[in-house]
Amino acid sequence: MTTPNPRPWYLDWTQWICPGPRRRFSAQELTRAGAQPWPKGIDAYVALNLLTLLAINLKELPRPWAPWALLVLGGLWALSMQAARWLWRQPTRRNLNLALGLGLVLIVGGLLGLRVLQGPLRSLQGAERQGLWVLVLLGVACGVMAASALWFLVLYRVQQIEARLTELDGLDAQLALQRRLATAQIHPHFVFNTLASLTHWVETQDPRAAPLLRDFSAYLRATLPLFERDQLPLREELELVRRYLAIMQARMGERLRWRIVDDAALDELPLPPGSLLTLVENAITHGIEPSLRGGEIEIRCARVNGGAQLQVLDSGQGLQPTDAAPGLGLANTRERLLALHGPQATLSLSERPEGGCLALMTLPSPP
Amino acid sequence: MNPCKVLIADDEEAPREHLRLLLAKAWPEAQLVAACANGVDAWDEALALEPDVCFLDIRMPGLTGLQVAQRLSALQSPPQIVFVTAYNDHALAAFEAGALDYLVKPLDGERLARTITRLQQRRLQPASTPASAPADLQALLQQLLPRRSVMRPIQASVGKEVRLIAPEDVIYFESDARYTRVVTADSEALIRTPLKELIASLDPDLFWQIHRSVLVNSRAVQSALRIDENNMQLSLKGRSEKLPVSRQFQGLFKGQ
């Protein structure tokens, strides 16, 4: 979230009237950042400062004032520590100014109180009178110190929360990317099932082993570095799809029939790597594999109005309400398509009236 | 003891053949009674042949291996089940926890041999101790299986007309040679989809299989009558015909 006010702080008149952080956190943001524990160091630091202050000033004070000094200092100390803890939990400008206002009221109130007492105090002489002034100055100095300390505390705390939120955002983005890549990566199910067929054919010296091994190696070689590239020409993507279908053909036998209708003019059309492959994988795993009689897959690449239309048609069991996975894969592909070709690129999945599904990718004409 | 009857099911040919070869080598006394290419065949053959051990691939068309196992475990004398899978389906951890047998593809001869030893030991145990605690297996599978989706209407051609029948209106389905009879309160239709394939799309809690060739709507059942040791008959609400319950399914009607 950015502040709506871009002016530097010294031109922002509100900062002169009620200073403090501009950034306000919502309750959700505060919960998300988590409650960082109150730094114990602050307690020790403040206590040390107060002791030093006392040690210096105590001998300036005449004896009768010493208890008063201790009382004032102790009260200020307890109050400002309470305020500090409160601001640590809710570091807003409003709260800071409430705390500062309260402090000001206390100091002004204290001075006014002395003025009321002026009559009896007038009789004080010499050293005693001077001691009173020391006491007043000591109170004011502590108040100002407490105020600036609170101000810094709030600024520090706001920055800490902001940094934590930024860090969490970064982590989230990284996780989302990893998840996206993981869904697009080679499916282990595919790998081990292919290896299962290979194992059998190698052990029985079946002639189907060699071509399957060749296709599988080519497929792996092409897919493993796939997601390091930003784009892939349609020609290479189709090669990948061919390898994939050849592997599935070897495994599924008659249950799978497939063909690719190619257009050489579209060979160099850039695609998000693996996008067409994802659609074909979906057609196999959600359409053909679950269908008792198997089915057909056809991939059609055609030029339309200077742009291109890529279709993946299958005659499988159609969309199933329980299939959550194709929706997810589809959303990822759509996102990557958008990044590469802009908002004119579309991707849709629909049921065909004759049964099965149609995945349709429409790409705009190149600029 | 009779030779152990084994059924295997995998939708892909090579892994299926691989298992068949490995079994022949590692367990020559066993008798392979069926090698099925999908879940509905596996279930149907299991009813017909009553195997002692079933090796079920998890991902199969029609019924998945888990669905077949769920049905098998509800039978009067359920077979022992070994799941076969290519990769860590979320089920594997559950199998591990439930001490169920499973194999991963590509199959490994040694691992298979260990599984066979375990299957043989269980077969030697007296019949009174349940082989793999079927009740636990059922609870486990219940957890693993997704909730069923909405049943689609059944499309039956009657002359030139295509009639849509809501599954919940059907009283019972019966296999009839090459057709399936669909009986509702006020009509009857024949459809070409074999009963064993129809099973896969129907809610097993609503439609109970009571015979290899009969599926009855549990809400239409009036009572079950035991004729003798092996025979049981169902009466239906508002209908005169009686439906036979085969021995394997008699456990459905226990009474309380």
Interface residues (C-beta under 8 A of the other chain):
Chain A: P188 H189 V191 F192 N193 L195 A196 S197 L198 T199 H200 W201 E203 T204 D206 R208 R251 M252 G253 R255 E289 P290 S291 L292 Q320 P321 T322
Chain B: D11 E12 E13 A14 P15 E17 H18 L21 N38 V40 R59 P61 G62 A86 Y87 N88 V104 K105 P106 L107 P146 S149 V150 E197
